Amino acid sequence: MLVAALGLTILGFAFLVAAVATGSIGWAWACIAVGALGLLLLLIDLIRGRGGPGGEKGHEPADDPTRAHADHPTEG
């Protein structure tokens, strides 16, 4: 869904450029509509809980060697 929201953002920007270039109110309304649809997709994605960097909330890999653990301090 994030990819769709990004695509709508690019489309909305194109509509904004067209509205400024032509002075037509129709392009401006299309830009607003596409922006609102993109915002709706982002809100749905946030509510479903897939907006975090890990994909799902509370999911942490068990054996990630790059992650620093407080219970295993390194000496040095």
PQR file with spaces between the fields and no chain letter, atoms N, CA, C, O and H, PARSE charges and radii, in Angstrom:
ATOM       1  N    MET     1       0.806   -1.185    0.000 -0.4000 1.5000
ATOM       2  CA   MET     1       0.000    0.000    0.000 -0.0000 2.0000
ATOM       3  C    MET     1       0.860    1.265    0.000  0.5500 1.7000
ATOM       4  O    MET     1       0.449    2.310   -0.506 -0.5500 1.4000
ATOM       5  N    LEU     2       2.042    1.156    0.567 -0.4000 1.5000
ATOM       6  CA   LEU     2       2.928    2.310    0.566 -0.0000 2.0000
ATOM       7  C    LEU     2       3.385    2.663   -0.839  0.5500 1.7000
ATOM       8  O    LEU     2       3.571    3.837   -1.158 -0.5500 1.4000
ATOM       9  H    LEU     2       2.376    0.308    0.978  0.4000 1.0000
ATOM      10  N    VAL     3       3.565    1.665   -1.670 -0.4000 1.5000
ATOM      11  CA   VAL     3       3.973    1.919   -3.056 -0.0000 2.0000
ATOM      12  C    VAL     3       2.842    2.621   -3.807  0.5500 1.7000
ATOM      13  O    VAL     3       3.088    3.511   -4.620 -0.5500 1.4000
ATOM      14  H    VAL     3       3.414    0.711   -1.411  0.4000 1.0000
ATOM      15  N    ALA     4       1.613    2.219   -3.531 -0.4000 1.5000
ATOM      16  CA   ALA     4       0.470    2.874   -4.164 -0.0000 2.0000
ATOM      17  C    ALA     4       0.358    4.329   -3.703  0.5500 1.7000
ATOM      18  O    ALA     4       0.050    5.211   -4.505 -0.5500 1.4000
ATOM      19  H    ALA     4       1.413    1.496   -2.870  0.4000 1.0000
ATOM      20  N    ALA     5       0.606    4.582   -2.423 -0.4000 1.5000
ATOM      21  CA   ALA     5       0.568    5.954   -1.915 -0.0000 2.0000
ATOM      22  C    ALA     5       1.673    6.801   -2.548  0.5500 1.7000
ATOM      23  O    ALA     5       1.459    7.974   -2.853 -0.5500 1.4000
ATOM      24  H    ALA     5       0.856    3.866   -1.771  0.4000 1.0000
ATOM      25  N    LEU     6       2.843    6.214   -2.743 -0.4000 1.5000
ATOM      26  CA   LEU     6       3.930    6.929   -3.410 -0.0000 2.0000
ATOM      27  C    LEU     6       3.564    7.245   -4.859  0.5500 1.7000
ATOM      28  O    LEU     6       3.825    8.346   -5.342 -0.5500 1.4000
ATOM      29  H    LEU     6       3.016    5.261   -2.495  0.4000 1.0000
ATOM      30  N    GLY     7       2.968    6.291   -5.539 -0.4000 1.5000
ATOM      31  CA   GLY     7       2.526    6.529   -6.913 -0.0000 2.0000
ATOM      32  C    GLY     7       1.480    7.630   -6.997  0.5500 1.7000
ATOM      33  O    GLY     7       1.504    8.446   -7.918 -0.5500 1.4000
ATOM      34  H    GLY     7       2.756    5.396   -5.146  0.4000 1.0000
ATOM      35  N    LEU     8       0.552    7.653   -6.028 -0.4000 1.5000
ATOM      36  CA   LEU     8      -0.448    8.710   -6.007 -0.0000 2.0000
ATOM      37  C    LEU     8       0.183   10.070   -5.712  0.5500 1.7000
ATOM      38  O    LEU     8      -0.280   11.095   -6.212 -0.5500 1.4000
ATOM      39  H    LEU     8       0.532    6.990   -5.280  0.4000 1.0000
ATOM      40  N    THR     9       1.227   10.075   -4.907 -0.4000 1.5000
ATOM      41  CA   THR     9       1.933   11.327   -4.630 -0.0000 2.0000
ATOM      42  C    THR     9       2.554   11.892   -5.902  0.5500 1.7000
ATOM      43  O    THR     9       2.458   13.090   -6.172 -0.5500 1.4000
ATOM      44  H    THR     9       1.603    9.243   -4.500  0.4000 1.0000
ATOM      45  N    ILE    10       3.186   11.030   -6.675 -0.4000 1.5000
ATOM      46  CA   ILE    10       3.798   11.465   -7.933 -0.0000 2.0000
ATOM      47  C    ILE    10       2.726   11.946   -8.909  0.5500 1.7000
ATOM      48  O    ILE    10       2.908   12.956   -9.589 -0.5500 1.4000
ATOM      49  H    ILE    10       3.265   10.057   -6.456  0.4000 1.0000
ATOM      50  N    LEU    11       1.617   11.226   -8.974 -0.4000 1.5000
ATOM      51  CA   LEU    11       0.513   11.629   -9.846 -0.0000 2.0000
ATOM      52  C    LEU    11      -0.076   12.962   -9.399  0.5500 1.7000
ATOM      53  O    LEU    11      -0.391   13.817  -10.226 -0.5500 1.4000
ATOM      54  H    LEU    11       1.469   10.405   -8.421  0.4000 1.0000
ATOM      55  N    GLY    12      -0.225   13.136   -8.084 -0.4000 1.5000
ATOM      56  CA   GLY    12      -0.750   14.398   -7.564 -0.0000 2.0000
ATOM      57  C    GLY    12       0.162   15.566   -7.887  0.5500 1.7000
ATOM      58  O    GLY    12      -0.310   16.657   -8.208 -0.5500 1.4000
ATOM      59  H    GLY    12       0.031   12.441   -7.412  0.4000 1.0000
ATOM      60  N    PHE    13       1.484   15.340   -7.801 -0.4000 1.5000
ATOM      61  CA   PHE    13       2.426   16.391   -8.158 -0.0000 2.0000
ATOM      62  C    PHE    13       2.305   16.745   -9.638  0.5500 1.7000
ATOM      63  O    PHE    13       2.379   17.917  -10.008 -0.5500 1.4000
ATOM      64  H    PHE    13       1.867   14.453   -7.540  0.4000 1.0000
ATOM      65  N    ALA    14       2.122   15.738  -10.475 -0.4000 1.5000
ATOM      66  CA   ALA    14       1.946   16.006  -11.909 -0.0000 2.0000
ATOM      67  C    ALA    14       0.672   16.820  -12.150  0.5500 1.7000
ATOM      68  O    ALA    14       0.665   17.726  -12.983 -0.5500 1.4000
ATOM      69  H    ALA    14       2.061   14.786  -10.174  0.4000 1.0000
ATOM      70  N    PHE    15      -0.397   16.504  -11.430 -0.4000 1.5000
ATOM      71  CA   PHE    15      -1.631   17.283  -11.553 -0.0000 2.0000
ATOM      72  C    PHE    15      -1.428   18.713  -11.063  0.5500 1.7000
ATOM      73  O    PHE    15      -1.993   19.646  -11.633 -0.5500 1.4000
ATOM      74  H    PHE    15      -0.391   15.768  -10.753  0.4000 1.0000
ATOM      75  N    LEU    16      -0.630   18.897  -10.017 -0.4000 1.5000
ATOM      76  CA   LEU    16      -0.344   20.234   -9.505 -0.0000 2.0000
ATOM      77  C    LEU    16       0.416   21.054  -10.545  0.5500 1.7000
ATOM      78  O    LEU    16       0.103   22.223  -10.769 -0.5500 1.4000
ATOM      79  H    LEU    16      -0.171   18.139   -9.553  0.4000 1.0000
ATOM      80  N    VAL    17       1.401   20.445  -11.172 -0.4000 1.5000
ATOM      81  CA   VAL    17       2.156   21.140  -12.214 -0.0000 2.0000
ATOM      82  C    VAL    17       1.242   21.502  -13.376  0.5500 1.7000
ATOM      83  O    VAL    17       1.335   22.600  -13.924 -0.5500 1.4000
ATOM      84  H    VAL    17       1.655   19.495  -10.990  0.4000 1.0000
ATOM      85  N    ALA    18       0.361   20.581  -13.753 -0.4000 1.5000
ATOM      86  CA   ALA    18      -0.572   20.851  -14.848 -0.0000 2.0000
ATOM      87  C    ALA    18      -1.537   21.975  -14.474  0.5500 1.7000
ATOM      88  O    ALA    18      -1.880   22.803  -15.318 -0.5500 1.4000
ATOM      89  H    ALA    18       0.286   19.689  -13.309  0.4000 1.0000
ATOM      90  N    ALA    19      -1.976   22.009  -13.217 -0.4000 1.5000
ATOM      91  CA   ALA    19      -2.891   23.059  -12.784 -0.0000 2.0000
ATOM      92  C    ALA    19      -2.222   24.427  -12.811  0.5500 1.7000
ATOM      93  O    ALA    19      -2.839   25.412  -13.217 -0.5500 1.4000
ATOM      94  H    ALA    19      -1.698   21.336  -12.532  0.4000 1.0000
ATOM      95  N    VAL    20      -0.972   24.493  -12.383 -0.4000 1.5000
ATOM      96  CA   VAL    20      -0.258   25.771  -12.397 -0.0000 2.0000
ATOM      97  C    VAL    20       0.049   26.195  -13.833  0.5500 1.7000
ATOM      98  O    VAL    20      -0.061   27.373  -14.173 -0.5500 1.4000
ATOM      99  H    VAL    20      -0.471   23.693  -12.054  0.4000 1.0000
ATOM     100  N    ALA    21       0.430   25.248  -14.662 -0.4000 1.5000
ATOM     101  CA   ALA    21       0.814   25.580  -16.032 -0.0000 2.0000
ATOM     102  C    ALA    21      -0.378   26.035  -16.868  0.5500 1.7000
ATOM     103  O    ALA    21      -0.251   26.955  -17.676 -0.5500 1.4000
ATOM     104  H    ALA    21       0.520   24.291  -14.386  0.4000 1.0000
ATOM     105  N    THR    22      -1.529   25.402  -16.682 -0.4000 1.5000
ATOM     106  CA   THR    22      -2.686   25.722  -17.518 -0.0000 2.0000
ATOM     107  C    THR    22      -3.641   26.710  -16.870  0.5500 1.7000
ATOM     108  O    THR    22      -4.409   27.379  -17.561 -0.5500 1.4000
ATOM     109  H    THR    22      -1.632   24.655  -16.026  0.4000 1.0000
ATOM     110  N    GLY    23      -3.599   26.806  -15.540 -0.4000 1.5000
ATOM     111  CA   GLY    23      -4.530   27.685  -14.838 -0.0000 2.0000
ATOM     112  C    GLY    23      -5.931   27.091  -14.750  0.5500 1.7000
ATOM     113  O    GLY    23      -6.893   27.811  -14.483 -0.5500 1.4000
ATOM     114  H    GLY    23      -2.975   26.263  -14.978  0.4000 1.0000
ATOM     115  N    SER    24      -6.051   25.807  -14.970 -0.4000 1.5000
ATOM     116  CA   SER    24      -7.347   25.137  -14.947 -0.0000 2.0000
ATOM     117  C    SER    24      -7.669   24.642  -13.550  0.5500 1.7000
ATOM     118  O    SER    24      -6.816   24.047  -12.890 -0.5500 1.4000
ATOM     119  H    SER    24      -5.270   25.222  -15.187  0.4000 1.0000
ATOM     120  N    ILE    25      -8.866   24.874  -13.101 -0.4000 1.5000
ATOM     121  CA   ILE    25      -9.286   24.450  -11.767 -0.0000 2.0000
ATOM     122  C    ILE    25      -9.525   22.936  -11.721  0.5500 1.7000
ATOM     123  O    ILE    25      -9.469   22.331  -10.650 -0.5500 1.4000
ATOM     124  H    ILE    25      -9.559   25.357  -13.637  0.4000 1.0000
ATOM     125  N    GLY    26      -9.787   22.336  -12.864 -0.4000 1.5000
ATOM     126  CA   GLY    26     -10.019   20.893  -12.910 -0.0000 2.0000
ATOM     127  C    GLY    26      -8.790   20.100  -12.491  0.5500 1.7000
ATOM     128  O    GLY    26      -8.897   19.115  -11.760 -0.5500 1.4000
ATOM     129  H    GLY    26      -9.833   22.828  -13.733  0.4000 1.0000
ATOM     130  N    TRP    27      -7.615   20.535  -12.959 -0.4000 1.5000
ATOM     131  CA   TRP    27      -6.371   19.862  -12.562 -0.0000 2.0000
ATOM     132  C    TRP    27      -6.115   20.031  -11.070  0.5500 1.7000
ATOM     133  O    TRP    27      -5.617   19.118  -10.411 -0.5500 1.4000
ATOM     134  H    TRP    27      -7.528   21.335  -13.552  0.4000 1.0000
ATOM     135  N    ALA    28      -6.457   21.205  -10.542 -0.4000 1.5000
ATOM     136  CA   ALA    28      -6.261   21.452   -9.112 -0.0000 2.0000
ATOM     137  C    ALA    28      -7.159   20.537   -8.271  0.5500 1.7000
ATOM     138  O    ALA    28      -6.717   19.998   -7.257 -0.5500 1.4000
ATOM     139  H    ALA    28      -6.861   21.947  -11.077  0.4000 1.0000
ATOM     140  N    TRP    29      -8.403   20.363   -8.686 -0.4000 1.5000
ATOM     141  CA   TRP    29      -9.297   19.455   -7.957 -0.0000 2.0000
ATOM     142  C    TRP    29      -8.829   18.007   -8.070  0.5500 1.7000
ATOM     143  O    TRP    29      -8.956   17.232   -7.121 -0.5500 1.4000
ATOM     144  H    TRP    29      -8.762   20.801   -9.511  0.4000 1.0000
ATOM     145  N    ALA    30      -8.288   17.647   -9.232 -0.4000 1.5000
ATOM     146  CA   ALA    30      -7.743   16.294   -9.387 -0.0000 2.0000
ATOM     147  C    ALA    30      -6.558   16.086   -8.456  0.5500 1.7000
ATOM     148  O    ALA    30      -6.399   15.006   -7.887 -0.5500 1.4000
ATOM     149  H    ALA    30      -8.185   18.276  -10.002  0.4000 1.0000
ATOM     150  N    CYS    31      -5.726   17.109   -8.296 -0.4000 1.5000
ATOM     151  CA   CYS    31      -4.591   17.035   -7.385 -0.0000 2.0000
ATOM     152  C    CYS    31      -5.066   16.833   -5.952  0.5500 1.7000
ATOM     153  O    CYS    31      -4.500   16.020   -5.221 -0.5500 1.4000
ATOM     154  H    CYS    31      -5.856   17.987   -8.758  0.4000 1.0000
ATOM     155  N    ILE    32      -6.098   17.563   -5.544 -0.4000 1.5000
ATOM     156  CA   ILE    32      -6.648   17.430   -4.193 -0.0000 2.0000
ATOM     157  C    ILE    32      -7.237   16.042   -3.983  0.5500 1.7000
ATOM     158  O    ILE    32      -7.029   15.430   -2.935 -0.5500 1.4000
ATOM     159  H    ILE    32      -6.558   18.223   -6.138  0.4000 1.0000
ATOM     160  N    ALA    33      -7.967   15.544   -4.970 -0.4000 1.5000
ATOM     161  CA   ALA    33      -8.593   14.221   -4.853 -0.0000 2.0000
ATOM     162  C    ALA    33      -7.543   13.113   -4.751  0.5500 1.7000
ATOM     163  O    ALA    33      -7.674   12.202   -3.933 -0.5500 1.4000
ATOM     164  H    ALA    33      -8.136   16.041   -5.821  0.4000 1.0000
ATOM     165  N    VAL    34      -6.513   13.195   -5.576 -0.4000 1.5000
ATOM     166  CA   VAL    34      -5.457   12.179   -5.546 -0.0000 2.0000
ATOM     167  C    VAL    34      -4.687   12.248   -4.232  0.5500 1.7000
ATOM     168  O    VAL    34      -4.322   11.214   -3.673 -0.5500 1.4000
ATOM     169  H    VAL    34      -6.407   13.935   -6.240  0.4000 1.0000
ATOM     170  N    GLY    35      -4.438   13.454   -3.739 -0.4000 1.5000
ATOM     171  CA   GLY    35      -3.763   13.609   -2.449 -0.0000 2.0000
ATOM     172  C    GLY    35      -4.574   13.042   -1.300  0.5500 1.7000
ATOM     173  O    GLY    35      -4.021   12.409   -0.401 -0.5500 1.4000
ATOM     174  H    GLY    35      -4.734   14.294   -4.193  0.4000 1.0000
ATOM     175  N    ALA    36      -5.889   13.265   -1.323 -0.4000 1.5000
ATOM     176  CA   ALA    36      -6.755   12.724   -0.278 -0.0000 2.0000
ATOM     177  C    ALA    36      -6.794   11.197   -0.332  0.5500 1.7000
ATOM     178  O    ALA    36      -6.817   10.538    0.708 -0.5500 1.4000
ATOM     179  H    ALA    36      -6.338   13.779   -2.053  0.4000 1.0000
ATOM     180  N    LEU    37      -6.802   10.646   -1.518 -0.4000 1.5000
ATOM     181  CA   LEU    37      -6.793    9.192   -1.661 -0.0000 2.0000
ATOM     182  C    LEU    37      -5.478    8.600   -1.151  0.5500 1.7000
ATOM     183  O    LEU    37      -5.479    7.561   -0.492 -0.5500 1.4000
ATOM     184  H    LEU    37      -6.783   11.182   -2.363  0.4000 1.0000
ATOM     185  N    GLY    38      -4.368    9.254   -1.452 -0.4000 1.5000
ATOM     186  CA   GLY    38      -3.071    8.805   -0.948 -0.0000 2.0000
ATOM     187  C    GLY    38      -3.004    8.870    0.568  0.5500 1.7000
ATOM     188  O    GLY    38      -2.468    7.964    1.205 -0.5500 1.4000
ATOM     189  H    GLY    38      -4.367   10.099   -1.988  0.4000 1.0000
ATOM     190  N    LEU    39      -3.546    9.938    1.154 -0.4000 1.5000
ATOM     191  CA   LEU    39      -3.588   10.064    2.607 -0.0000 2.0000
ATOM     192  C    LEU    39      -4.453    8.974    3.223  0.5500 1.7000
ATOM     193  O    LEU    39      -4.114    8.428    4.273 -0.5500 1.4000
ATOM     194  H    LEU    39      -3.981   10.675    0.637  0.4000 1.0000
ATOM     195  N    LEU    40      -5.552    8.662    2.584 -0.4000 1.5000
ATOM     196  CA   LEU    40      -6.413    7.585    3.068 -0.0000 2.0000
ATOM     197  C    LEU    40      -5.686    6.245    3.051  0.5500 1.7000
ATOM     198  O    LEU    40      -5.815    5.462    3.993 -0.5500 1.4000
ATOM     199  H    LEU    40      -5.827    9.106    1.731  0.4000 1.0000
ATOM     200  N    LEU    41      -4.927    5.972    2.001 -0.4000 1.5000
ATOM     201  CA   LEU    41      -4.150    4.733    1.938 -0.0000 2.0000
ATOM     202  C    LEU    41      -3.103    4.678    3.048  0.5500 1.7000
ATOM     203  O    LEU    41      -2.895    3.626    3.654 -0.5500 1.4000
ATOM     204  H    LEU    41      -4.821    6.607    1.236  0.4000 1.0000
ATOM     205  N    LEU    42      -2.445    5.802    3.315 -0.4000 1.5000
ATOM     206  CA   LEU    42      -1.452    5.833    4.386 -0.0000 2.0000
ATOM     207  C    LEU    42      -2.097    5.602    5.749  0.5500 1.7000
ATOM     208  O    LEU    42      -1.535    4.896    6.585 -0.5500 1.4000
ATOM     209  H    LEU    42      -2.614    6.656    2.823  0.4000 1.0000
ATOM     210  N    LEU    43      -3.264    6.185    5.979 -0.4000 1.5000
ATOM     211  CA   LEU    43      -3.948    5.984    7.254 -0.0000 2.0000
ATOM     212  C    LEU    43      -4.408    4.540    7.428  0.5500 1.7000
ATOM     213  O    LEU    43      -4.320    3.984    8.523 -0.5500 1.4000
ATOM     214  H    LEU    43      -3.721    6.759    5.300  0.4000 1.0000
ATOM     215  N    ILE    44      -4.891    3.941    6.364 -0.4000 1.5000
ATOM     216  CA   ILE    44      -5.288    2.531    6.429 -0.0000 2.0000
ATOM     217  C    ILE    44      -4.077    1.663    6.737  0.5500 1.7000
ATOM     218  O    ILE    44      -4.163    0.731    7.537 -0.5500 1.4000
ATOM     219  H    ILE    44      -4.962    4.392    5.474  0.4000 1.0000
ATOM     220  N    ASP    45      -2.959    1.966    6.109 -0.4000 1.5000
ATOM     221  CA   ASP    45      -1.738    1.210    6.350 -0.0000 2.0000
ATOM     222  C    ASP    45      -1.271    1.378    7.792  0.5500 1.7000
ATOM     223  O    ASP    45      -0.816    0.416    8.412 -0.5500 1.4000
ATOM     224  H    ASP    45      -2.889    2.722    5.459  0.4000 1.0000
ATOM     225  N    LEU    46      -1.380    2.582    8.327 -0.4000 1.5000
ATOM     226  CA   LEU    46      -0.988    2.837    9.708 -0.0000 2.0000
ATOM     227  C    LEU    46      -1.895    2.092   10.684  0.5500 1.7000
ATOM     228  O    LEU    46      -1.414    1.524   11.664 -0.5500 1.4000
ATOM     229  H    LEU    46      -1.750    3.363    7.824  0.4000 1.0000
ATOM     230  N    ILE    47      -3.183    2.091   10.428 -0.4000 1.5000
ATOM     231  CA   ILE    47      -4.132    1.404   11.307 -0.0000 2.0000
ATOM     232  C    ILE    47      -3.904   -0.103   11.281  0.5500 1.7000
ATOM     233  O    ILE    47      -4.028   -0.769   12.309 -0.5500 1.4000
ATOM     234  H    ILE    47      -3.574    2.553    9.632  0.4000 1.0000
ATOM     235  N    ARG    48      -3.577   -0.633   10.132 -0.4000 1.5000
ATOM     236  CA   ARG    48      -3.317   -2.071   10.032 -0.0000 2.0000
ATOM     237  C    ARG    48      -2.017   -2.469   10.702  0.5500 1.7000
ATOM     238  O    ARG    48      -1.785   -3.653   10.945 -0.5500 1.4000
ATOM     239  H    ARG    48      -3.476   -0.092    9.297  0.4000 1.0000
ATOM     240  N    GLY    49      -1.157   -1.493   11.009 -0.4000 1.5000
ATOM     241  CA   GLY    49       0.061   -1.768   11.742 -0.0000 2.0000
ATOM     242  C    GLY    49       1.241   -2.146   10.902  0.5500 1.7000
ATOM     243  O    GLY    49       2.169   -2.786   11.395 -0.5500 1.4000
ATOM     244  H    GLY    49      -1.346   -0.531   10.812  0.4000 1.0000
ATOM     245  N    ARG    50       1.235   -1.773    9.655 -0.4000 1.5000
ATOM     246  CA   ARG    50       2.362   -2.119    8.781 -0.0000 2.0000
ATOM     247  C    ARG    50       3.205   -0.906    8.435  0.5500 1.7000
ATOM     248  O    ARG    50       3.948   -0.932    7.454 -0.5500 1.4000
ATOM     249  H    ARG    50       0.481   -1.253    9.254  0.4000 1.0000
ATOM     250  N    GLY    51       3.104    0.157    9.223 -0.4000 1.5000
ATOM     251  CA   GLY    51       3.836    1.365    8.918 -0.0000 2.0000
ATOM     252  C    GLY    51       5.236    1.393    9.488  0.5500 1.7000
ATOM     253  O    GLY    51       6.017    2.286    9.157 -0.5500 1.4000
ATOM     254  H    GLY    51       2.501    0.178   10.021  0.4000 1.0000
ATOM     255  N    GLY    52       5.577    0.423   10.349 -0.4000 1.5000
ATOM     256  CA   GLY    52       6.885    0.426   10.988 -0.0000 2.0000
ATOM     257  C    GLY    52       7.962   -0.140   10.095  0.5500 1.7000
ATOM     258  O    GLY    52       7.666   -0.736    9.060 -0.5500 1.4000
ATOM     259  H    GLY    52       4.943   -0.302   10.617  0.4000 1.0000
ATOM     260  N    PRO    53       9.224    0.043   10.488 -0.5600 1.5000
ATOM     261  CA   PRO    53      10.323   -0.453    9.664  0.2800 2.0000
ATOM     262  C    PRO    53      10.428   -1.970    9.639  0.5500 1.7000
ATOM     263  O    PRO    53      10.992   -2.526    8.697 -0.5500 1.4000
ATOM     264  N    GLY    54       9.900   -2.654   10.649 -0.4000 1.5000
ATOM     265  CA   GLY    54      10.005   -4.104   10.703 -0.0000 2.0000
ATOM     266  C    GLY    54       8.858   -4.825   10.037  0.5500 1.7000
ATOM     267  O    GLY    54       8.859   -6.054    9.969 -0.5500 1.4000
ATOM     268  H    GLY    54       9.442   -2.203   11.414  0.4000 1.0000
ATOM     269  N    GLY    55       7.871   -4.082    9.539 -0.4000 1.5000
ATOM     270  CA   GLY    55       6.736   -4.725    8.905 -0.0000 2.0000
ATOM     271  C    GLY    55       5.585   -4.901    9.862  0.5500 1.7000
ATOM     272  O    GLY    55       4.489   -4.401    9.608 -0.5500 1.4000
ATOM     273  H    GLY    55       7.871   -3.084    9.594  0.4000 1.0000
ATOM     274  N    GLU    56       5.808   -5.599   10.954 -0.4000 1.5000
ATOM     275  CA   GLU    56       4.779   -5.800   11.955 -0.0000 2.0000
ATOM     276  C    GLU    56       5.270   -5.282   13.284  0.5500 1.7000
ATOM     277  O    GLU    56       6.466   -5.326   13.572 -0.5500 1.4000
ATOM     278  H    GLU    56       6.698   -6.005   11.160  0.4000 1.0000
ATOM     279  N    LYS    57       4.360   -4.795   14.088 -0.4000 1.5000
ATOM     280  CA   LYS    57       4.745   -4.273   15.388 -0.0000 2.0000
ATOM     281  C    LYS    57       5.140   -5.413   16.317  0.5500 1.7000
ATOM     282  O    LYS    57       4.508   -6.469   16.335 -0.5500 1.4000
ATOM     283  H    LYS    57       3.388   -4.759   13.854  0.4000 1.0000
ATOM     284  N    GLY    58       6.184   -5.182   17.078 -0.4000 1.5000
ATOM     285  CA   GLY    58       6.606   -6.167   18.060 -0.0000 2.0000
ATOM     286  C    GLY    58       7.456   -7.286   17.488  0.5500 1.7000
ATOM     287  O    GLY    58       7.852   -8.188   18.226 -0.5500 1.4000
ATOM     288  H    GLY    58       6.698   -4.324   17.063  0.4000 1.0000
ATOM     289  N    HIS    59       7.744   -7.256   16.216 -0.4000 1.5000
ATOM     290  CA   HIS    59       8.529   -8.322   15.597 -0.0000 2.0000
ATOM     291  C    HIS    59      10.002   -7.951   15.648  0.5500 1.7000
ATOM     292  O    HIS    59      10.420   -6.953   15.061 -0.5500 1.4000
ATOM     293  H    HIS    59       7.422   -6.523   15.616  0.4000 1.0000
ATOM     294  N    GLU    60      10.784   -8.755   16.350 -0.4000 1.5000
ATOM     295  CA   GLU    60      12.224   -8.555   16.390 -0.0000 2.0000
ATOM     296  C    GLU    60      12.898   -9.879   16.049  0.5500 1.7000
ATOM     297  O    GLU    60      12.532  -10.914   16.607 -0.5500 1.4000
ATOM     298  H    GLU    60      10.445   -9.566   16.827  0.4000 1.0000
ATOM     299  N    PRO    61      13.865   -9.870   15.152 -0.5600 1.5000
ATOM     300  CA   PRO    61      14.563  -11.106   14.824  0.2800 2.0000
ATOM     301  C    PRO    61      15.329  -11.625   16.038  0.5500 1.7000
ATOM     302  O    PRO    61      15.923  -10.849   16.786 -0.5500 1.4000
ATOM     303  N    ALA    62      15.310  -12.938   16.225 -0.4000 1.5000
ATOM     304  CA   ALA    62      15.911  -13.546   17.407 -0.0000 2.0000
ATOM     305  C    ALA    62      17.435  -13.485   17.366  0.5500 1.7000
ATOM     306  O    ALA    62      18.063  -13.190   18.382 -0.5500 1.4000
ATOM     307  H    ALA    62      14.827  -13.569   15.617  0.4000 1.0000
ATOM     308  N    ASP    63      18.021  -13.751   16.244 -0.4000 1.5000
ATOM     309  CA   ASP    63      19.484  -13.794   16.177 -0.0000 2.0000
ATOM     310  C    ASP    63      20.004  -12.813   15.126  0.5500 1.7000
ATOM     311  O    ASP    63      20.536  -13.212   14.090 -0.5500 1.4000
ATOM     312  H    ASP    63      17.510  -13.991   15.419  0.4000 1.0000
ATOM     313  N    ASP    64      19.840  -11.532   15.416 -0.4000 1.5000
ATOM     314  CA   ASP    64      20.336  -10.475   14.555 -0.0000 2.0000
ATOM     315  C    ASP    64      21.694  -10.024   15.078  0.5500 1.7000
ATOM     316  O    ASP    64      21.752   -9.391   16.131 -0.5500 1.4000
ATOM     317  H    ASP    64      19.408  -11.208   16.258  0.4000 1.0000
ATOM     318  N    PRO    65      22.784  -10.325   14.385 -0.5600 1.5000
ATOM     319  CA   PRO    65      24.108   -9.997   14.910  0.2800 2.0000
ATOM     320  C    PRO    65      24.414   -8.503   14.912  0.5500 1.7000
ATOM     321  O    PRO    65      25.337   -8.068   15.601 -0.5500 1.4000
ATOM     322  N    THR    66      23.661   -7.715   14.158 -0.4000 1.5000
ATOM     323  CA   THR    66      23.932   -6.289   14.113 -0.0000 2.0000
ATOM     324  C    THR    66      23.243   -5.525   15.235  0.5500 1.7000
ATOM     325  O    THR    66      23.535   -4.348   15.450 -0.5500 1.4000
ATOM     326  H    THR    66      22.911   -8.069   13.599  0.4000 1.0000
ATOM     327  N    ARG    67      22.356   -6.162   15.935 -0.4000 1.5000
ATOM     328  CA   ARG    67      21.599   -5.496   16.984 -0.0000 2.0000
ATOM     329  C    ARG    67      22.363   -5.566   18.300  0.5500 1.7000
ATOM     330  O    ARG    67      22.772   -6.649   18.718 -0.5500 1.4000
ATOM     331  H    ARG    67      22.119   -7.118   15.760  0.4000 1.0000
ATOM     332  N    ALA    68      22.558   -4.436   18.951 -0.4000 1.5000
ATOM     333  CA   ALA    68      23.251   -4.388   20.237 -0.0000 2.0000
ATOM     334  C    ALA    68      22.266   -4.726   21.349  0.5500 1.7000
ATOM     335  O    ALA    68      21.162   -4.183   21.401 -0.5500 1.4000
ATOM     336  H    ALA    68      22.225   -3.556   18.611  0.4000 1.0000
ATOM     337  N    HIS    69      22.668   -5.615   22.223 -0.4000 1.5000
ATOM     338  CA   HIS    69      21.813   -6.027   23.326 -0.0000 2.0000
ATOM     339  C    HIS    69      22.351   -5.461   24.621  0.5500 1.7000
ATOM     340  O    HIS    69      23.558   -5.498   24.860 -0.5500 1.4000
ATOM     341  H    HIS    69      23.564   -6.057   22.181  0.4000 1.0000
ATOM     342  N    ALA    70      21.478   -4.940   25.456 -0.4000 1.5000
ATOM     343  CA   ALA    70      21.892   -4.353   26.734 -0.0000 2.0000
ATOM     344  C    ALA    70      22.314   -5.428   27.726  0.5500 1.7000
ATOM     345  O    ALA    70      23.116   -5.158   28.620 -0.5500 1.4000
ATOM     346  H    ALA    70      20.498   -4.910   25.262  0.4000 1.0000
ATOM     347  N    ASP    71      21.789   -6.640   27.583 -0.4000 1.5000
ATOM     348  CA   ASP    71      22.135   -7.685   28.537 -0.0000 2.0000
ATOM     349  C    ASP    71      23.463   -8.382   28.183  0.5500 1.7000
ATOM     350  O    ASP    71      23.930   -9.223   28.951 -0.5500 1.4000
ATOM     351  H    ASP    71      21.138   -6.859   26.856  0.4000 1.0000
ATOM     352  N    HIS    72      24.070   -8.054   27.053 -0.4000 1.5000
ATOM     353  CA   HIS    72      25.352   -8.607   26.644 -0.0000 2.0000
ATOM     354  C    HIS    72      26.323   -7.474   26.287  0.5500 1.7000
ATOM     355  O    HIS    72      26.619   -7.269   25.110 -0.5500 1.4000
ATOM     356  H    HIS    72      23.691   -7.371   26.429  0.4000 1.0000
ATOM     357  N    PRO    73      26.815   -6.745   27.278 -0.5600 1.5000
ATOM     358  CA   PRO    73      27.709   -5.646   26.935  0.2800 2.0000
ATOM     359  C    PRO    73      29.062   -6.155   26.448  0.5500 1.7000
ATOM     360  O    PRO    73      29.568   -7.187   26.889 -0.5500 1.4000
ATOM     361  N    THR    74      29.605   -5.407   25.547 -0.4000 1.5000
ATOM     362  CA   THR    74      30.927   -5.753   25.032 -0.0000 2.0000
ATOM     363  C    THR    74      31.988   -5.077   25.886  0.5500 1.7000
ATOM     364  O    THR    74      31.808   -3.947   26.340 -0.5500 1.4000
ATOM     365  H    THR    74      29.194   -4.569   25.189  0.4000 1.0000
ATOM     366  N    GLU    75      33.066   -5.761   26.095 -0.4000 1.5000
ATOM     367  CA   GLU    75      34.151   -5.193   26.897 -0.0000 2.0000
ATOM     368  C    GLU    75      35.245   -4.719   25.958  0.5500 1.7000
ATOM     369  O    GLU    75      35.493   -5.322   24.914 -0.5500 1.4000
ATOM     370  H    GLU    75      33.212   -6.679   25.726  0.4000 1.0000
ATOM     371  N    GLY    76      35.891   -3.634   26.343 -0.4000 1.5000
ATOM     372  CA   GLY    76      36.962   -3.209   25.479 -0.0000 2.0000
ATOM     373  C    GLY    76      37.440   -1.878   25.725  0.5500 1.7000
ATOM     374  O    GLY    76      38.354   -1.414   25.043 -0.5500 1.4000
ATOM     375  H    GLY    76      35.689   -3.144   27.191  0.4000 1.0000
